[in-house]
Amino acid sequence: MEPDDELCLCFHVTRRKVEQFLRTNRPAVASQLSECFGAGTGCGWCRPFLKRLHEQSLHGTSAGQNDLLPAAEEYSVARQSYRASQRTKSDEP
């Protein structure tokens, strides 16, 4: 995933915005990333990825590692499957 690819697809928050938020605000817990334009508060798909970036920032490793997140196209397709499975679960009694 490139810096200007959207990490939070619900609120159009890019990876670059999240990494900048991590550098400048140094959140103590990953859930504080929701203060970054609402990242992670929509469908929930991006939460595991936000946690990975948060853990990486805590350990001081380079945020430029692209192997941490899938490519944008793969990420978007996987999210569509995730959203479809969530709708199915909400339809169950």
N, C-alpha and C positions, 0 to 999 in steps of 0.2 A: 504494500500500500504506500502510495506516494504522499508527501506532506499535504497536498491540497485536495486529496480524496476525502470524501465524507466518511467519518468514523461513526457518528450518530446520524443515521439516515432520517430519523423522525424530525430532528431539529436542524439538520444540515450543518452539523458541527464538524469541521475538518480535523484531521490528525494534527495539523500545524497548530490550530487553536488550542487543542488539548495539551500538546507538548509545551506550548507557551504558558498556559495556565499552570502546568506542573512546575515549570521553572520559576515563575514569578510568585505564585501563591504557596507553593510547597504544602499541599494538603496533607493532613496527618493520616486520613483514611480515604480510600478510593471513592466512597460515597460522596465526598465533598466535591468531586468532579461535576456533580449536578449543578454546581454554581457556575460552571463554564457553559453558558448559553443553554442550560437544561439538559446537557448530555446525560444519557442513561435514564431519563425519566419517562420516556415514551414506551415503546414496545418491550424494551429490556434486552434486545438482541446484542447491543454493544457493551453491555455491562462486563462480561468476561474480558473483553478486549481493553476496556478502560482499566480494569483491575491489573491486567498485564503491564500496561504502560505505567500505572502508578507504582507497581512493584519495581519495575525497571528504574524509575526515577529515584526510588528510595535507596536502591543499591548503587546508584551513580553510574550505571552503564549507559552507553551511548543510545540516545533516542533515535538515531538514524538507522538502526538495524531493521531492514525490511522483512526479515524472516519472522519477526514478532507477529505480524498481521498478514492475512492473505491479500492477494491482489484485489483491487477494487471490484472487478467484475465477479470474481469468485465470491467475494464478501456479500455483494448485493444479491446474487442468486441464492446463496445459503440463507440470507435473511428472509427471502420470499418463502422458502420452505418452512422456516421457523414461524413466520407469521401465519401461514396456512395451518400449521399444527396447533397454534394457539387458538385460532378460530374454532377448530374442531373440538378442542378441549372445552371451550366455553359453551359449545352447543350441547354438551352432554349434561344430563340431569343431575 
